[in-house]
């Protein structure tokens, strides 16, 4: 949709760093395709493989602060690889609003505040005789809200824990220089940490990643799910490896856009947002309807229940131009 200015005004999606249309990143993708081809469909355990897979996994571990990593074809497969590795031997405890990619069956995730759930989880784990797997998102991108995990330190240190966190909406934009949640998690001897993420959001290419310890990642490489899976496009991984400076610049651009947008607003009273995160929840249906009537596309649909109430969100990204932010701000200011 185009506004009267001729600009295509879209403030939705999850391409937070604007990578799908970044010319420098696209150039690297084309270079990678020229070197490695469009895809490499062989099993991950095949004796014939491409060097870019190990290069990219070593680079991802370094960049996101982990000991080791695995790339897979999707964030869903990455999450399922970890869950299926442990669900037969561990009691699974799901946090509120855990993404369906981390489900086995249809778990009954509690409909309570994360902090309340964490207190209950501590008691449940400390009283359990089983090894436990804690499964959670790193944040809620709908509200938005970033979760804290300091409470893990209060779990009985004799308890054997596997912690699985989905960081699909955090990796690339949260944490120190976009490192995501992994490096900020408490490192405790009784807790085995895995962080999974879809790279198709901020990072801009189709793949899933698992971050973990050397021992944890090695155990996953021996899984039949991993052995039987295909890798992501090697050309995309080549672009990721060589795009560190591009990602850093795009994160700076995103932060600049967030400051510019909020500075343009008369009031933020009916917007809920958190620092340095590009999602703005509209708490007034009338404002959302008025913005859409002005030819501005925002995220506005029922989720996660398709029969529920629509959630109205403005999502900024690194590629938004100054004039686009000005038009959006004027539409909001007009209501005030």
Buried (B, 14 or more C-beta within 10 A) or exposed (E): EEBEEEBEBBBBEBBBBBBBEBEBBBBBBEBBBEEBEEBBEEBBEEEEBBEBBEBBBEBBBEBBBBBBBBBBBBBBBBBBBBBBBBBEEBBBBBBBBBBEBBBBEEBEBBEEEBEEBBEEBBEEBEEEEEBBBBBBBBBBBBBBBBBEBEBBEEBEEEBBBBBBBBBBBBBBBBBEEBBBBBBBBEEBEEBBBBBBBBBBBBBBBBBBBBBBBEEBBEBBEEBEBBEEBBBBBBBBBBBBBBBEEBBEBBBEBBBEBBEBBBEBBEEEEBBBBBEEBBBBBBEBEEBBBBBBEBBBBBBBEEEEEEEEEEBBBBBBBBBBEEEBBBBBBEBBEEBE
